[in-house]
Amino acid sequence: DAGVIQSPRHEVTEMGQEVTLRCKPISGHNSLFWYRQTMMRGLELLIYFNNNVPIDDSGMPEDRFSAKMPNASFSTLKIQPSEPRDSAVYFCASSLPRGTGELFFGEGSRLTVL
Amino acid sequence: AQRVTQPEKLLSVFKGAPVELKCNYSYSGSPELFWYVQYSRQRLQLLLRHISRESIKGFTADLNKGETSFHLKKPFAQEEDSAMYYCALGGAQKLVFGQGTRLTINP
């Protein structure tokens, strides 16, 4: 298994543009998490899904952010419109159903908003 | 609410010296604590979990419920230990991370 796959790895865009980040979890994992990593705030949980259903989106910064999981093998995180303060590394992670608590992370998507 | 505090953003020690990365948590339920590590150009990965009471790469961490702490320790640091370390608290199905500590081991 290639592990959690994220795309794009790097994204540079201009303020106001729409950004879509993609994630493919490990097959058989039923929980999916989106995190944002910044120097100032470390790793922040944005939203997580169980069995494709959003369970907790309290970490989503504002209405400009939205996430979907249309099926067990795909999720998106969308920012519209993007702002410079959204610049960060966005990580996707997945885990087994009621497993050991271990999350398996993707390599991250580094977003730069100019 | 779940909260994790790592008071040191940066920690620098010499090779062979002891290392302690601090972690304190706040949680009203029964906590599950983890340490994750991110080496340069690698994915964030699990280092150890309190429930296993194991030593990984020479690192250990003891859960102290009285002090609500889960500090990570290693008696003799090695250069390959240089990395970003995150303490994480599991509960209510989600994992909350601290801000992270960047550990640098000087030769």
Backbone of each chain as ProteinMPNN parsed JSONL, in Angstrom:
{"seq_chain_A": "DAGVIQSPRHEVTEMGQEVTLRCKPISGHNSLFWYRQTMMRGLELLIYFNNNVPIDDSGMPEDRFSAKMPNASFSTLKIQPSEPRDSAVYFCASSLPRGTGELFFGEGSRLTVL", "coords_chain_A": {"N_chain_A": [[0.85, -1.196, 0.0], [0.499, 2.24, -0.813], [0.209, 4.041, 1.129], [-1.28, 6.971, 2.665], [-2.375, 9.208, 0.26], [-1.751, 12.368, -0.993], [-2.665, 15.242, -2.894], [-2.365, 18.457, -4.516], [1.246, 18.297, -4.062], [2.542, 20.66, -3.752], [1.303, 23.969, -3.87], [0.875, 27.034, -5.309], [-0.776, 30.027, -5.225], [-2.877, 32.847, -6.01], [-4.224, 35.386, -3.929], [-7.681, 35.156, -3.29], [-8.26, 33.215, -5.118], [-9.655, 29.946, -5.774], [-8.88, 27.004, -3.96], [-8.228, 23.59, -4.08], [-7.625, 20.754, -2.246], [-6.585, 17.363, -2.212], [-7.231, 14.002, -1.099], [-6.422, 10.611, -0.636], [-7.292, 8.025, 1.321], [-5.837, 5.272, 3.225], [-6.692, 2.067, 2.097], [-9.449, 0.481, 3.589], [-9.329, 1.881, 5.926], [-11.468, 3.714, 8.004], [-11.691, 6.184, 9.107], [-11.007, 9.594, 8.583], [-8.886, 12.389, 8.588], [-8.299, 15.898, 8.528], [-5.63, 18.061, 8.875], [-3.962, 21.132, 9.735], [-0.804, 22.598, 9.456], [1.216, 24.967, 10.946], [3.885, 27.28, 11.701], [3.333, 28.854, 13.888], [1.086, 27.778, 15.199], [1.308, 25.061, 15.231], [0.114, 21.722, 14.783], [-3.102, 21.672, 13.762], [-6.324, 20.346, 14.177], [-8.658, 20.215, 11.658], [-11.015, 19.036, 10.589], [-12.833, 15.934, 10.879], [-13.765, 12.732, 9.579], [-15.95, 9.933, 9.91], [-16.599, 6.894, 8.461], [-17.222, 8.249, 6.066], [-18.798, 10.346, 6.904], [-19.002, 13.622, 8.142], [-17.822, 14.322, 11.336], [-16.813, 16.074, 13.269], [-16.365, 19.353, 12.812], [-15.384, 21.531, 14.029], [-12.948, 22.709, 14.048], [-12.559, 23.976, 11.666], [-11.603, 26.929, 10.148], [-13.203, 29.067, 9.142], [-16.074, 30.053, 7.127], [-15.018, 29.987, 4.608], [-13.684, 27.674, 4.287], [-14.209, 24.309, 3.353], [-15.06, 20.838, 3.462], [-15.245, 17.618, 1.988], [-16.33, 14.201, 1.715], [-16.951, 12.12, -0.492], [-16.856, 9.39, -0.953], [-15.45, 6.291, 0.324], [-12.827, 6.344, -0.445], [-11.845, 8.84, -1.058], [-11.288, 12.294, -0.437], [-11.843, 15.821, -0.158], [-10.492, 19.064, 0.507], [-11.484, 22.289, 0.498], [-10.767, 25.679, -0.209], [-12.171, 28.74, -0.473], [-12.862, 32.076, -0.941], [-9.268, 32.029, -1.234], [-6.79, 33.209, 1.148], [-3.831, 35.052, 2.107], [-3.154, 34.322, 4.775], [-3.899, 31.711, 4.9], [-1.841, 30.202, 4.101], [0.061, 27.359, 4.558], [0.975, 24.01, 5.656], [-0.998, 21.376, 4.699], [-2.289, 18.501, 6.07], [-3.442, 15.219, 5.506], [-4.865, 12.433, 7.134], [-5.395, 8.996, 7.97], [-7.172, 6.363, 9.689], [-7.608, 3.12, 11.258], [-10.764, 1.438, 11.797], [-11.858, 1.995, 15.023], [-9.289, 1.462, 15.982], [-5.905, 1.279, 17.15], [-5.553, 3.851, 17.756], [-3.623, 4.972, 16.231], [-2.635, 7.228, 13.757], [-2.225, 7.482, 10.26], [-0.297, 9.338, 8.226], [-0.412, 11.477, 5.335], [1.907, 12.921, 2.92], [1.549, 15.569, 2.915], [0.281, 18.778, 1.779], [1.691, 21.594, 0.589], [0.712, 24.822, 0.838], [0.797, 27.972, -0.616], [-0.295, 31.18, -0.492], [-0.399, 34.038, -2.306]], "CA_chain_A": [[0.0, 0.0, 0.0], [1.328, 3.445, -0.918], [-0.09, 4.937, 2.22], [-2.202, 8.069, 2.369], [-1.872, 9.967, -0.888], [-2.276, 13.722, -1.078], [-2.266, 16.064, -4.042], [-0.987, 18.499, -4.983], [2.258, 18.411, -3.017], [2.794, 22.096, -3.6], [0.35, 24.816, -4.585], [1.066, 28.477, -5.158], [-1.921, 30.665, -5.847], [-3.053, 34.251, -5.637], [-5.346, 35.689, -3.043], [-8.977, 35.195, -3.956], [-8.471, 32.035, -5.946], [-10.12, 28.728, -5.11], [-7.878, 25.958, -3.805], [-8.772, 22.279, -3.721], [-6.64, 19.755, -1.858], [-7.183, 16.04, -2.348], [-6.66, 12.962, -0.239], [-6.868, 9.227, -0.774], [-6.861, 7.33, 2.535], [-5.441, 3.869, 3.091], [-7.849, 1.207, 1.914], [-9.861, -0.209, 4.808], [-9.429, 2.835, 7.019], [-12.778, 4.358, 7.9], [-11.637, 7.534, 9.664], [-10.121, 10.485, 7.833], [-8.658, 13.638, 9.312], [-7.56, 16.983, 7.883], [-4.904, 18.917, 9.806], [-3.181, 22.239, 9.174], [0.427, 22.804, 10.215], [1.893, 26.262, 10.816], [4.92, 27.488, 12.714], [2.79, 29.502, 15.084], [0.04, 27.025, 15.887], [1.554, 23.627, 15.199], [-0.844, 20.901, 14.042], [-4.479, 21.922, 14.184], [-7.335, 19.501, 13.545], [-9.683, 21.013, 10.989], [-12.247, 18.266, 10.477], [-12.61, 14.523, 10.651], [-14.88, 11.937, 9.081], [-16.058, 8.496, 10.172], [-17.477, 6.281, 7.447], [-17.547, 9.291, 5.093], [-19.682, 11.346, 7.496], [-18.259, 14.579, 8.978], [-18.181, 14.16, 12.743], [-16.448, 17.268, 14.027], [-15.73, 20.369, 11.947], [-15.211, 22.72, 14.866], [-11.641, 23.301, 13.789], [-12.551, 24.678, 10.386], [-11.433, 28.327, 10.56], [-14.334, 29.929, 8.767], [-16.898, 29.534, 6.032], [-14.253, 29.852, 3.365], [-13.179, 26.311, 4.255], [-15.212, 23.243, 3.313], [-14.474, 19.519, 3.207], [-16.199, 16.588, 1.599], [-15.825, 12.839, 1.54], [-18.035, 11.501, -1.247], [-16.789, 7.933, -0.825], [-14.443, 5.834, 1.291], [-11.46, 6.424, -0.958], [-11.514, 10.177, -1.564], [-11.764, 13.452, 0.305], [-11.309, 17.101, -0.597], [-10.553, 20.241, 1.364], [-11.554, 23.422, -0.422], [-10.691, 27.023, 0.36], [-12.697, 29.675, -1.455], [-11.621, 32.436, -1.604], [-8.069, 31.854, -0.416], [-6.15, 34.409, 1.672], [-2.435, 34.772, 2.48], [-3.048, 33.663, 6.085], [-4.174, 30.283, 4.742], [-0.59, 29.534, 3.743], [0.381, 26.347, 5.572], [1.004, 22.649, 5.13], [-2.238, 20.687, 5.044], [-2.089, 17.064, 6.136], [-4.546, 14.285, 5.592], [-4.471, 11.209, 7.836], [-6.489, 8.026, 8.104], [-6.964, 5.366, 10.739], [-8.47, 1.943, 11.241], [-11.945, 1.542, 12.638], [-11.638, 1.706, 16.443], [-7.972, 0.828, 16.052], [-5.028, 1.56, 18.282], [-5.388, 5.296, 17.884], [-2.546, 5.438, 15.372], [-2.987, 7.867, 12.501], [-1.257, 7.354, 9.174], [-0.331, 10.641, 7.57], [0.115, 11.712, 4.006], [3.117, 13.745, 2.889], [1.155, 16.961, 3.077], [0.184, 19.711, 0.647], [2.179, 22.911, 1.021], [-0.036, 25.877, 0.153], [1.26, 29.355, -0.503], [-1.24, 32.128, -1.085], [0.31, 35.314, -2.456]], "C_chain_A": [[0.885, 1.246, 0.0], [1.091, 4.386, 0.235], [-1.102, 5.986, 1.809], [-1.582, 8.931, 1.262], [-2.562, 11.317, -0.939], [-1.804, 14.394, -2.361], [-2.974, 17.414, -3.978], [-0.003, 18.542, -3.827], [2.576, 19.865, -2.717], [1.779, 22.866, -4.431], [0.672, 26.264, -4.263], [-0.064, 29.159, -5.912], [-2.011, 32.112, -5.385], [-4.297, 34.405, -4.767], [-6.639, 35.784, -3.839], [-9.286, 33.982, -4.791], [-8.985, 30.868, -5.109], [-9.006, 27.693, -5.084], [-8.579, 24.665, -3.417], [-7.638, 21.305, -3.441], [-7.328, 18.392, -1.809], [-6.471, 15.009, -1.495], [-7.281, 11.611, -0.545], [-6.393, 8.478, 0.459], [-6.407, 5.906, 2.231], [-6.712, 3.014, 3.015], [-8.169, 0.454, 3.198], [-9.93, 0.695, 6.027], [-10.748, 3.587, 6.907], [-12.818, 5.74, 8.538], [-10.626, 8.361, 8.886], [-10.082, 11.848, 8.502], [-7.937, 14.635, 8.407], [-6.94, 17.851, 8.98], [-4.21, 20.03, 9.03], [-1.971, 22.461, 10.083], [1.016, 24.169, 9.912], [2.933, 26.381, 11.921], [4.316, 27.987, 14.02], [1.885, 28.58, 15.892], [0.235, 25.518, 15.874], [0.533, 22.907, 14.339], [-2.25, 21.118, 14.592], [-5.426, 20.978, 13.437], [-8.419, 20.386, 12.945], [-11.023, 20.303, 11.01], [-11.894, 16.799, 10.42], [-13.914, 13.821, 10.309], [-14.797, 10.511, 9.632], [-17.035, 7.927, 9.154], [-18.063, 7.319, 6.499], [-18.439, 10.397, 5.645], [-18.854, 12.313, 8.342], [-18.756, 14.518, 10.417], [-17.936, 15.445, 13.529], [-15.722, 18.231, 13.095], [-15.471, 21.647, 12.727], [-13.871, 23.412, 14.641], [-11.545, 24.039, 12.469], [-12.581, 26.179, 10.679], [-12.64, 29.21, 10.264], [-15.03, 29.351, 7.546], [-16.161, 29.395, 4.714], [-13.731, 28.432, 3.183], [-14.342, 25.32, 4.204], [-14.505, 21.937, 2.982], [-15.577, 18.536, 2.88], [-15.516, 15.239, 1.558], [-16.921, 12.051, 0.828], [-18.033, 9.98, -1.206], [-15.603, 7.566, 0.059], [-13.015, 6.027, 0.818], [-11.064, 7.825, -1.42], [-12.105, 11.265, -0.672], [-11.125, 14.705, -0.268], [-11.445, 18.138, 0.501], [-10.471, 21.446, 0.434], [-11.495, 24.734, 0.349], [-11.117, 27.993, -0.738], [-13.365, 30.856, -0.771], [-10.421, 32.282, -0.671], [-7.498, 33.205, 0.003], [-4.715, 34.054, 2.072], [-2.295, 34.043, 3.816], [-3.413, 32.176, 6.028], [-2.91, 29.498, 4.377], [-0.14, 28.627, 4.881], [0.622, 25.021, 4.863], [-0.254, 21.945, 5.631], [-1.998, 19.184, 4.965], [-3.426, 16.343, 6.186], [-4.025, 13.042, 6.307], [-5.675, 10.277, 7.9], [-6.151, 7.03, 9.204], [-7.963, 4.235, 10.593], [-9.707, 2.187, 12.077], [-11.638, 1.094, 14.062], [-10.319, 0.967, 16.65], [-7.195, 1.243, 17.282], [-4.841, 3.042, 18.516], [-4.302, 5.836, 16.986], [-3.115, 6.04, 14.096], [-1.851, 7.669, 11.507], [-1.385, 8.611, 8.317], [0.147, 10.567, 6.129], [1.331, 12.619, 4.091], [2.802, 15.228, 2.994], [1.091, 17.728, 1.77], [0.595, 21.087, 1.158], [1.495, 23.987, 0.176], [0.567, 27.238, 0.438], [0.268, 30.241, -1.228], [-0.58, 33.506, -1.108], [-0.641, 36.509, -2.363]], "O_chain_A": [[1.887, 1.308, 0.712], [1.723, 5.439, 0.307], [-1.705, 5.902, 0.739], [-0.417, 9.321, 1.335], [-3.79, 11.406, -0.929], [-0.699, 14.147, -2.846], [-4.077, 17.503, -3.437], [-0.411, 18.807, -2.697], [2.842, 20.241, -1.575], [1.439, 22.472, -5.547], [0.732, 26.663, -3.1], [-0.28, 28.899, -7.096], [-1.298, 32.534, -4.475], [-5.265, 33.653, -4.873], [-6.694, 36.398, -4.905], [-10.442, 33.738, -5.139], [-8.777, 30.813, -3.897], [-8.279, 27.524, -6.062], [-9.427, 24.655, -2.524], [-6.792, 21.061, -4.302], [-8.49, 18.278, -1.42], [-5.28, 15.122, -1.207], [-8.496, 11.481, -0.693], [-5.186, 8.306, 0.631], [-6.575, 5.409, 1.117], [-7.667, 3.217, 3.765], [-7.286, -0.137, 3.821], [-10.518, 0.328, 7.044], [-11.107, 4.048, 5.824], [-13.856, 6.402, 8.518], [-9.531, 7.894, 8.569], [-11.106, 12.384, 8.925], [-7.07, 14.258, 7.619], [-7.628, 18.313, 9.889], [-3.911, 19.896, 7.844], [-2.093, 22.507, 11.307], [1.283, 24.493, 8.755], [2.875, 25.683, 12.934], [4.735, 27.594, 15.109], [1.911, 28.597, 17.123], [-0.571, 24.778, 16.437], [0.129, 23.411, 13.291], [-2.541, 20.787, 15.741], [-5.337, 20.831, 12.218], [-9.022, 21.205, 13.64], [-12.04, 20.88, 11.395], [-10.806, 16.433, 9.976], [-15.002, 14.252, 10.69], [-13.709, 9.959, 9.796], [-18.155, 8.418, 9.005], [-19.248, 7.277, 6.169], [-18.8, 11.31, 4.903], [-18.074, 11.867, 9.183], [-19.951, 14.647, 10.683], [-18.758, 15.848, 14.352], [-14.608, 17.961, 12.647], [-15.354, 22.724, 12.142], [-13.695, 24.573, 15.01], [-10.525, 24.67, 12.192], [-13.476, 26.655, 11.376], [-13.031, 30.022, 11.102], [-14.638, 28.316, 7.008], [-16.653, 28.739, 3.796], [-13.379, 28.027, 2.074], [-15.333, 25.473, 4.918], [-13.477, 21.931, 2.304], [-16.684, 18.606, 3.414], [-14.301, 15.137, 1.39], [-17.73, 11.387, 1.477], [-19.071, 9.347, -1.397], [-14.846, 8.437, 0.488], [-12.082, 5.887, 1.608], [-10.053, 7.984, -2.104], [-13.246, 11.178, -0.217], [-10.013, 14.665, -0.796], [-12.373, 18.103, 1.31], [-9.509, 21.602, -0.319], [-12.093, 24.876, 1.416], [-10.498, 28.056, -1.8], [-14.36, 30.659, -0.073], [-10.559, 32.395, 0.547], [-7.686, 34.212, -0.68], [-4.416, 32.891, 2.343], [-1.392, 33.22, 3.968], [-3.247, 31.464, 7.018], [-2.925, 28.268, 4.352], [0.019, 29.069, 6.019], [0.494, 24.916, 3.643], [-0.536, 21.923, 6.83], [-1.566, 18.661, 3.938], [-4.387, 16.791, 6.811], [-2.877, 12.644, 6.109], [-6.824, 10.719, 7.886], [-4.993, 6.878, 9.594], [-8.992, 4.35, 9.927], [-9.707, 3.04, 12.964], [-11.213, -0.039, 14.288], [-10.244, -0.015, 17.389], [-7.774, 1.525, 18.331], [-4.06, 3.447, 19.378], [-4.07, 7.044, 16.97], [-3.967, 5.443, 13.437], [-0.674, 7.686, 11.869], [-2.445, 8.901, 7.762], [0.973, 9.734, 5.757], [1.739, 13.036, 5.175], [3.707, 16.048, 3.146], [1.751, 17.383, 0.79], [-0.052, 21.668, 2.03], [1.678, 24.051, -1.04], [0.814, 27.601, 1.588], [0.021, 30.075, -2.422], [-0.247, 34.066, -0.063], [-0.205, 37.655, -2.468]]}, "seq_chain_B": "AQRVTQPEKLLSVFKGAPVELKCNYSYSGSPELFWYVQYSRQRLQLLLRHISRESIKGFTADLNKGETSFHLKKPFAQEEDSAMYYCALGGAQKLVFGQGTRLTINP", "coords_chain_B": {"N_chain_B": [[-12.98, 19.798, 27.001], [-10.329, 18.855, 24.808], [-6.885, 19.353, 25.253], [-3.501, 20.028, 24.5], [-0.303, 20.801, 25.629], [2.856, 21.824, 24.722], [5.53, 23.134, 26.027], [8.006, 23.969, 25.048], [9.208, 25.255, 22.074], [11.539, 24.981, 20.727], [14.372, 22.891, 21.197], [17.591, 22.215, 22.127], [20.253, 20.021, 22.365], [23.358, 18.417, 23.297], [24.971, 15.704, 21.633], [24.768, 12.577, 23.194], [23.905, 13.592, 25.585], [21.241, 13.731, 28.064], [17.762, 13.773, 27.109], [14.72, 15.526, 27.394], [11.485, 15.98, 26.485], [8.827, 18.042, 27.022], [5.366, 17.554, 27.871], [2.107, 18.444, 28.523], [-1.288, 17.823, 29.376], [-4.843, 18.35, 28.997], [-7.828, 17.02, 29.886], [-10.999, 15.698, 30.429], [-11.828, 13.107, 30.378], [-10.784, 9.632, 30.126], [-7.499, 9.562, 29.323], [-5.725, 9.008, 26.228], [-2.49, 8.863, 25.316], [0.031, 9.942, 23.033], [3.163, 10.005, 21.258], [4.315, 11.569, 18.411], [6.524, 11.713, 15.593], [8.382, 13.664, 13.293], [10.669, 13.304, 10.978], [13.213, 14.907, 8.984], [12.048, 15.515, 5.76], [10.35, 13.354, 5.821], [7.299, 11.516, 6.488], [4.925, 12.414, 9.029], [4.912, 10.373, 11.846], [3.945, 7.693, 14.066], [5.564, 7.479, 17.169], [5.557, 6.477, 19.859], [3.159, 5.05, 22.173], [1.242, 5.579, 25.135], [-0.116, 3.459, 26.21], [1.157, 1.194, 25.49], [3.484, 1.112, 26.853], [6.18, 0.997, 26.046], [9.601, 1.05, 24.816], [10.945, 2.945, 22.325], [13.357, 3.341, 19.926], [15.013, 4.044, 21.971], [13.61, 5.89, 23.367], [11.33, 6.752, 25.964], [8.155, 7.201, 27.615], [6.226, 8.271, 30.254], [2.998, 8.155, 31.553], [1.65, 10.48, 33.668], [-0.858, 10.874, 35.625], [-1.521, 12.425, 37.79], [-0.032, 14.752, 37.523], [-0.856, 15.393, 35.066], [0.775, 14.847, 32.787], [2.996, 13.828, 30.133], [5.768, 13.275, 29.486], [8.497, 12.985, 27.2], [11.36, 10.996, 27.087], [14.898, 10.41, 26.805], [17.857, 8.785, 27.566], [20.427, 9.144, 26.395], [21.161, 11.203, 23.906], [21.091, 10.983, 20.322], [22.476, 11.925, 17.124], [20.705, 11.352, 15.054], [18.274, 11.681, 16.214], [17.358, 14.18, 15.851], [14.62, 16.092, 15.025], [11.106, 16.905, 14.495], [8.896, 16.849, 17.146], [5.778, 15.742, 18.256], [3.34, 15.805, 20.732], [0.384, 14.013, 21.441], [-3.099, 13.81, 22.108], [-5.59, 11.502, 22.563], [-9.065, 11.006, 22.259], [-12.598, 10.783, 22.394], [-12.709, 9.889, 19.792], [-11.029, 11.495, 18.23], [-7.771, 12.924, 17.5], [-5.784, 15.163, 19.146], [-3.229, 17.483, 18.745], [-0.205, 18.818, 20.209], [1.728, 21.884, 19.989], [4.173, 21.179, 19.107], [7.682, 20.336, 19.304], [10.798, 21.277, 18.242], [13.521, 19.362, 18.036], [16.973, 19.51, 18.274], [19.981, 17.902, 17.849], [23.172, 18.425, 18.744], [26.442, 17.852, 17.451]], "CA_chain_B": [[-12.203, 19.983, 25.779], [-8.987, 18.26, 24.79], [-5.835, 20.334, 25.015], [-2.136, 19.543, 24.706], [0.659, 21.899, 25.701], [4.283, 21.54, 24.67], [6.013, 24.481, 26.348], [9.237, 24.329, 24.329], [9.139, 25.141, 20.615], [12.86, 24.558, 20.284], [15.202, 22.293, 22.221], [18.878, 21.852, 21.548], [21.129, 19.348, 23.311], [24.518, 17.798, 22.693], [24.999, 14.247, 21.47], [25.143, 11.871, 24.405], [23.249, 14.195, 26.744], [19.841, 13.293, 28.201], [16.748, 14.599, 26.466], [13.355, 15.446, 27.91], [10.531, 16.854, 25.815], [7.698, 18.133, 27.941], [4.005, 17.535, 27.347], [1.028, 18.438, 29.5], [-2.58, 17.694, 28.695], [-6.067, 18.655, 29.729], [-8.919, 16.195, 29.35], [-11.845, 15.242, 31.529], [-12.054, 11.671, 30.272], [-9.608, 8.787, 30.28], [-6.663, 9.986, 28.189], [-4.795, 8.162, 25.481], [-1.419, 9.774, 24.927], [0.933, 9.466, 21.992], [4.193, 10.873, 20.711], [4.571, 11.42, 16.987], [7.781, 12.33, 15.189], [8.525, 13.986, 11.868], [12.047, 13.511, 10.563], [13.337, 15.732, 7.791], [11.624, 14.944, 4.484], [9.576, 12.132, 6.027], [5.94, 11.724, 6.984], [4.664, 12.348, 10.461], [4.67, 8.967, 12.168], [3.836, 7.376, 15.479], [6.781, 7.048, 17.851], [5.116, 5.542, 20.887], [1.865, 5.332, 22.802], [1.395, 5.302, 26.56], [-0.764, 2.213, 26.583], [2.065, 0.093, 25.184], [4.565, 1.147, 27.838], [7.335, 0.449, 25.34], [10.71, 1.939, 24.498], [11.18, 2.959, 20.889], [14.577, 4.103, 19.591], [15.597, 4.511, 23.219], [12.707, 6.85, 23.991], [10.242, 6.283, 26.805], [7.279, 8.259, 28.107], [5.348, 7.78, 31.309], [1.813, 8.958, 31.796], [1.484, 10.882, 35.06], [-2.202, 11.453, 35.675], [-1.573, 13.439, 38.838], [0.53, 15.986, 36.971], [-1.371, 15.464, 33.674], [1.943, 15.012, 31.919], [3.441, 12.672, 29.341], [7.05, 13.755, 28.971], [9.289, 12.027, 26.412], [12.727, 11.008, 27.608], [15.915, 9.507, 26.279], [19.029, 9.046, 28.409], [21.602, 9.563, 25.631], [20.687, 11.66, 22.596], [21.883, 10.692, 19.128], [22.233, 12.933, 16.093], [19.531, 10.989, 14.242], [17.045, 12.035, 16.938], [16.938, 15.52, 15.443], [13.327, 15.988, 14.336], [9.989, 17.614, 15.12], [8.16, 15.91, 17.979], [4.451, 16.19, 18.647], [2.573, 15.057, 21.711], [-1.003, 13.977, 20.986], [-4.084, 13.31, 23.066], [-6.724, 10.869, 21.901], [-10.294, 10.906, 23.033], [-13.771, 11.103, 21.58], [-12.413, 9.483, 18.415], [-10.106, 12.34, 17.485], [-6.433, 13.108, 18.055], [-5.415, 16.571, 19.225], [-1.788, 17.596, 18.867], [0.404, 20.02, 20.735], [2.347, 22.758, 18.99], [5.392, 20.559, 18.61], [9.003, 20.77, 19.76], [11.858, 20.92, 17.306], [14.702, 18.897, 18.761], [18.223, 19.509, 17.513], [21.077, 17.268, 18.562], [24.444, 18.974, 18.276], [27.516, 16.854, 17.533]], "C_chain_B": [[-10.835, 19.332, 25.927], [-7.967, 19.336, 24.489], [-4.486, 19.715, 25.348], [-1.197, 20.737, 24.672], [2.074, 21.348, 25.669], [4.978, 22.89, 24.865], [7.242, 24.924, 25.563], [9.045, 24.155, 22.83], [10.453, 24.603, 20.068], [13.623, 23.968, 21.463], [16.481, 21.811, 21.562], [19.741, 21.217, 22.626], [22.308, 18.744, 22.55], [24.353, 16.282, 22.636], [25.491, 13.615, 22.766], [24.497, 12.418, 25.669], [21.822, 13.66, 26.858], [18.89, 14.293, 27.569], [15.423, 14.417, 27.192], [12.497, 16.464, 27.18], [9.248, 16.844, 26.638], [6.347, 18.168, 27.215], [3.04, 17.506, 28.524], [-0.302, 18.429, 28.765], [-3.71, 18.097, 29.632], [-7.196, 17.872, 29.09], [-9.704, 15.62, 30.509], [-12.07, 13.733, 31.514], [-10.786, 10.887, 30.535], [-8.674, 9.017, 29.095], [-5.896, 8.847, 27.53], [-3.723, 9.105, 24.944], [-0.456, 9.113, 23.947], [2.045, 10.485, 21.776], [4.372, 10.515, 19.237], [5.854, 12.165, 16.647], [7.779, 12.566, 13.681], [9.995, 14.272, 11.58], [12.062, 14.312, 9.263], [12.965, 14.952, 6.542], [10.894, 13.608, 4.646], [8.184, 12.487, 6.549], [5.912, 11.745, 8.508], [4.286, 10.908, 10.803], [4.626, 8.756, 13.671], [5.184, 6.931, 16.031], [6.419, 6.051, 18.951], [3.787, 5.997, 21.489], [1.924, 4.879, 24.259], [0.87, 3.924, 26.922], [0.17, 1.016, 26.36], [3.197, -0.012, 26.193], [5.851, 0.569, 27.25], [8.419, 1.505, 25.192], [10.981, 1.813, 23.007], [12.366, 3.866, 20.603], [15.183, 4.714, 20.848], [14.733, 5.518, 23.969], [11.668, 6.137, 24.848], [9.392, 7.486, 27.225], [6.344, 7.641, 29.121], [4.189, 8.731, 31.503], [1.685, 9.223, 33.287], [0.151, 11.607, 35.171], [-2.307, 12.541, 36.728], [-1.077, 14.786, 38.34], [0.021, 16.254, 35.558], [-0.227, 15.716, 32.706], [2.277, 13.693, 31.224], [4.753, 13.07, 28.675], [7.81, 12.629, 28.265], [10.75, 12.14, 26.827], [13.625, 10.027, 26.866], [17.202, 9.801, 27.029], [20.243, 9.58, 27.644], [21.167, 9.923, 24.21], [21.669, 11.283, 21.483], [21.53, 11.695, 18.045], [20.994, 12.63, 15.269], [18.209, 11.248, 14.956], [16.554, 13.428, 16.575], [15.68, 15.424, 14.581], [12.333, 16.903, 15.04], [9.187, 16.582, 15.877], [6.825, 16.526, 18.408], [3.859, 15.237, 19.678], [1.104, 15.12, 21.29], [-1.888, 13.309, 22.026], [-5.268, 12.753, 22.306], [-7.906, 10.777, 22.838], [-11.433, 11.311, 22.145], [-13.476, 10.926, 20.097], [-11.446, 10.384, 17.674], [-8.794, 12.5, 18.235], [-6.088, 14.587, 17.986], [-3.927, 16.659, 19.516], [-1.379, 18.879, 19.582], [1.075, 20.796, 19.622], [3.638, 22.188, 18.421], [6.651, 21.157, 19.214], [10.024, 20.317, 18.734], [13.116, 20.606, 18.103], [15.907, 18.878, 17.837], [19.311, 18.907, 18.381], [22.385, 17.757, 17.95], [25.566, 17.949, 18.445], [28.546, 17.181, 18.618]], "O_chain_B": [[-10.267, 19.269, 27.018], [-8.155, 20.142, 23.578], [-4.339, 18.985, 26.328], [-1.29, 21.584, 23.784], [2.443, 20.507, 26.489], [5.004, 23.705, 23.942], [7.493, 26.121, 25.427], [8.757, 23.055, 22.358], [10.479, 23.868, 19.081], [13.539, 24.47, 22.584], [16.45, 21.091, 20.565], [19.941, 21.807, 23.688], [22.265, 18.583, 21.331], [23.688, 15.674, 23.475], [26.482, 14.047, 23.354], [24.539, 11.77, 26.715], [21.253, 13.19, 25.873], [19.169, 15.491, 27.501], [15.048, 13.303, 27.558], [12.75, 17.667, 27.249], [8.667, 15.794, 26.911], [6.208, 18.722, 26.125], [3.142, 16.654, 29.407], [-0.419, 18.965, 27.663], [-3.561, 18.172, 30.852], [-7.488, 18.034, 27.905], [-9.123, 15.111, 31.468], [-12.458, 13.15, 32.526], [-9.827, 11.412, 31.101], [-9.035, 8.693, 27.964], [-5.484, 7.879, 28.169], [-4.027, 10.039, 24.202], [-0.172, 7.918, 24.019], [1.889, 11.67, 22.071], [4.55, 9.355, 18.866], [6.226, 13.125, 17.322], [7.246, 11.77, 12.908], [10.502, 15.347, 11.899], [11.066, 14.384, 8.545], [13.493, 13.869, 6.291], [10.832, 12.819, 3.703], [7.935, 13.608, 6.991], [6.77, 11.164, 9.173], [3.448, 10.3, 10.136], [5.191, 9.531, 14.443], [5.864, 6.101, 15.428], [6.914, 4.924, 18.97], [3.361, 7.142, 21.338], [2.591, 3.894, 24.574], [1.372, 3.294, 27.853], [-0.007, -0.041, 26.966], [3.794, -1.074, 26.37], [6.524, -0.246, 27.883], [8.187, 2.694, 25.413], [11.216, 0.72, 22.493], [12.371, 5.032, 21.0], [15.795, 5.78, 20.793], [15.079, 5.948, 25.07], [11.19, 5.057, 24.499], [9.847, 8.629, 27.194], [5.74, 6.599, 28.865], [4.365, 9.945, 31.605], [1.617, 8.286, 34.081], [0.041, 12.792, 34.855], [-3.093, 13.477, 36.579], [-1.628, 15.83, 38.687], [0.423, 17.23, 34.925], [-0.25, 16.66, 31.916], [1.894, 12.611, 31.668], [4.832, 13.187, 27.452], [7.766, 11.473, 28.686], [11.304, 13.236, 26.909], [13.191, 8.984, 26.377], [17.603, 10.961, 27.12], [21.007, 10.381, 28.183], [20.844, 9.043, 23.412], [22.885, 11.266, 21.671], [20.432, 12.253, 18.035], [20.302, 13.549, 14.831], [17.141, 11.059, 14.373], [15.448, 13.813, 16.954], [15.674, 14.761, 13.544], [12.652, 17.573, 16.022], [8.831, 15.544, 15.319], [6.762, 17.67, 18.859], [3.882, 14.018, 19.506], [0.633, 16.161, 20.834], [-1.481, 12.379, 22.722], [-5.879, 13.45, 21.496], [-7.771, 10.51, 24.032], [-11.249, 12.11, 21.227], [-13.93, 11.705, 19.259], [-11.067, 10.05, 16.552], [-8.71, 12.25, 19.437], [-6.096, 15.19, 16.913], [-3.422, 15.995, 20.421], [-2.096, 19.88, 19.566], [1.003, 20.415, 18.453], [4.135, 22.647, 17.392], [6.684, 22.33, 19.587], [10.109, 19.136, 18.397], [13.692, 21.475, 18.757], [15.863, 18.301, 16.751], [19.537, 19.347, 19.508], [22.658, 17.521, 16.773], [25.633, 17.259, 19.462], [29.506, 16.433, 18.803]]}, "name": "protein", "num_of_chains": 2, "seq": "DAGVIQSPRHEVTEMGQEVTLRCKPISGHNSLFWYRQTMMRGLELLIYFNNNVPIDDSGMPEDRFSAKMPNASFSTLKIQPSEPRDSAVYFCASSLPRGTGELFFGEGSRLTVLAQRVTQPEKLLSVFKGAPVELKCNYSYSGSPELFWYVQYSRQRLQLLLRHISRESIKGFTADLNKGETSFHLKKPFAQEEDSAMYYCALGGAQKLVFGQGTRLTINP"}
